């Protein structure tokens, strides 16, 4: 009886070890699922305001006037969205996600919101208007 119990224990322990090797980290998956929408929104907001800020800086550099300076100031205020995005990134990293997880979440967000490849390009493209 004792040998049988020992064999069952060893088999159970081995099975648990093997299953653990191939399973995903449940905590990571829960965090990713819970924050996916919020993270996606921040990715897009930050991307948009960075693009607007870049364009506004170019406009001030090429044509410095009150309107363009005002647009630049507004764009700089909009960069607060990037701070919120950065704070959420740090929070997710502290919850055990890795940079690769965040990159995956960002790419999934782009894929979900993009209708076609041209839209994906537009999202990342910086134009010199």
N, C-alpha and C positions, 0 to 999 in steps of 0.2 A: 504493500500500500504506500509506503513512504517513497519508493522509487517512482511509482506512478505519479504521485503528487509533485515530485521534483521535476519529472519530465514535462508535466503540464505547465509548471511554472516557467521552465526554460523555453518551451514553445511559445507561451504567451508573451514572455519578455522579448523573445526574438521577433515575433510578429509585430509587437508594438514598436520596436526599434525600426524595423523595415518600413512600416506604414509612416512613421515619423519622418523618415528620410525623404519620402515622396510627397508629403503633405505641404500645403502652403501655410504660412503663418496666419492663423485665423484672426489675430488682433489686427494685423496689417490690412487684411481684406475688409474687416469691419470699418476701420478708420477710413480707408479709401472710399468705400461705398457711402459712408455717412457724409464725408466732406467733398465728394465729387462735384456736386452742383455748385457749391460755394466756391471751390477752387477754380472751377471752369469760368465762373463769372469774373473772378479777379484776374484770371489770365487774360481775358478779353478786354476788361477795363484798362488794365495796365498797358497792354499792347497798344490800345487805341490812344491813350493819353501820351504815351511815349512818342508815337507817330505825330500826333498833333503838336507836341512840344518841339520836335525836330523841325517840322515844317514852319512853325512860328519863328524859331530861331533863324532859319534860312531867310524868311521874309524880312525880318529885322535887319539881317546882315546885308541883304540886297536892296532893301528899300526901307530905311529907318524913318518911320513916321509914327504919330500918336496911335493910330489904329492898329498898326502892326505890333507896337510895344504893348498895347492893351491886350491883344491876342496872346502875346507871349506870357504876360503876367497871368492870364486866365489858364493858360496851358500849364504853367508852373504850379498853380494851385491844384490843378487836376492830377498832378503827380502824387497827391496824397493817396490815390487809389493804388499806386505802386507800393506805398508804404504798407497799406492794408494787406496787399498781396504778399509782401515780404514777411510780415508778421504771421500770416497764415502758413506760409512755407516753413518758417521756423517752428511753429506749433506742431505741424505735421511731422517734421523731422524729430522733434522731441517725443512724439508718440511712437517713434520707431520706424517711420517710413524712411526710405533712402532716396537719394537724388534720382535714381533710375525710376522709382515709383512715381515721383512727382513729374518727371519727364513723360512717363507713360500717361499719367492723368491729363497733362496738358495736351498731348497729341490726340488723345481720345476726345477731348473737348473740341479741338479744332475739327476733327473728323465729323463729330456729331452736328456741328453748326454749319459746316461748309457744305454747300449744295453740289459743288463740282470743284475740279482742280484749280480753276481760275480763281475761285473764292479763297482757296487756301493760299494761293500766291498773293492775292490782294491783302490778306490778313498780315502777311510778313513783309510785304513790300514797302519800302520807303520811297515815296515819290518826291520829286523836286518841283512841286507846283509853283 
